[in-house]
């Protein structure tokens, strides 16, 4: 008997069940102890293989196996490279021996198996996944700036071919439900119950006494061909840009390394392919990008999604019946996510027709999900049945939570709250989805200002993962706790910020768009401006975003912001963007996508056609003299410096909120791990960032002025935040 964390249970039917159960953790991960135990188990399997006819590998936890130990991976530096490579090779060697045991090995995947856990399953001959609730399978390493380095890229390429492996599994890091994993081809069967899973495993073992992996069978060829076979060779050059497009701003080093591993590995024998994979993976693990991404997208995000910023001392309280005021674009989307989360929704607009239109939005999304097989007819009817469209204020009765999404007009917002405050439950939370208006002022429209809070959603609501919770001067801690409970219940990520005009996200994203528009005004071709943004890792071009948001709105917001800030004696620096925005709205009548005319042309359905050529004719100059890197860094620095000011002004409360809010709220490039990590990790550290900001200021103006707090930290050799 081994006394390790892999229990050995040989049945009378000569089927050996190995159950992985790390007693020191709630999930199994690739710790050093596990590596040792795995090797010991493989030694024993080889030594005792005459005693069993097959092996079922499963887990003693609810999940099958999580991946690598992210704490360990996050802290790795270039000096750790040899040890990291040795660690990867230890797994590779054990996995290889497992798949060449000469006896059938079946993975009975009883729950989530991601990353290293799924790589272990890939080294078995047959994979059966239990269709457990919430169970996810796949190789998501690339979303943390890594690649699956324990044979994951090499085996999926040999299993599915380069194209499928890269596009459907390793290049984007999809986390798949069992049915999807079956469709993609990374597992062989799905079982509805545990019993069925084990029965299937035993049946497969009985029917396949001497299995081999496809790549160990004589005459094996990689599906779809090698990189030199003509159809693949013709498509390969498009891969990097396709991967980048699909990843929408995810880091470049990891997807490119995945591609290189897949393509180089497909041209050599298996052992050499494993060595190629180890080399690329080690580089990623020891680099800064993966450290930043793991910190932000695993640890910070995990902490926030567990309610890490929630004030203590209040019982968890999720709403049962929510009043949504305004059934326009945002209200309709908010009604949908609430109904999906099981809440009753009263969707109110000025007319019943408008409210019905808002409900139709949910009908459309639900019907689409039904067609795709993602939900059943019953589920569709049940969710839709929770939304009650109305124009009658009396229907507000019994609501314990309000989300207001009428036009962005403070007078109107105060008026609609005034109308319903006495009708909803006496302790109903009063939330406003304003995108820019100070919450403290809006709260003066209600009696219970302590229950008033900003709930800033992003469009489209069903897709965007963030809610920015805005705390007014009088907002109570209990209201913050309830807003966080609500946000988590609708499966979104809450960041909490203090009140100010534009809060954190709307304010900082404005810097990004202004910089892009200024570049056009200074003579840069608009296409180059868009490329500067997307190649820096922003998910969409800045000018496309400007059109989406609409320049009439941004012009209005900027004018009032400018006026108020100057009146209050605050800091205001004009941008070259403003005259161009004013001309777009007032002179050329091209405010944005809504009107079908902006920086781009649109068809009647709002589909983007191409750039407005008049822009190029009027503004583009060959001799603008602005280097491409400056274009990118003007966008990144403008946002970073304004974020630093948000800290100084007390708008931002935590570094985690800043990093997560920047990635999910405003599309700050994910490879940076968020805006604060970008500032601190810039070449030369914070001092390097400050020096570069000074250069940008000298060349392009006071927008790049470094806040004193930041300069002081740089001088003291500290990090910001
Ligand atoms: P919208 O124009 O699509 O919808 C507003 C709706 O409110 C309309 O259906 C209108 O009939 C309704 N309405 C007006 N007066 C009303 C009243 N007295 N009672 C009930 N309903 C009334 O506007 P959208 O885009 O949905 O924006 C709504 C709010 O959300 C605004 O405050 C906006 O700033 C904010 N917001 C918008 C985002 C966006 O991307 N559009 C993003 C985040 C927040």
Boltz pocket constraint, residues with backbone or C-beta under 6 A from the ligand:
constraints:
  - pocket:
      binder: B
      contacts: [[A, 325], [A, 326], [A, 327], [A, 328], [A, 329], [A, 330], [A, 331], [A, 348], [A, 349], [A, 350], [A, 354], [A, 404], [A, 405], [A, 406], [A, 407], [A, 408], [A, 409], [A, 412], [A, 416], [A, 433], [A, 434], [A, 435], [A, 436], [A, 456], [A, 457], [A, 458], [A, 459]]
      max_distance: 6.0
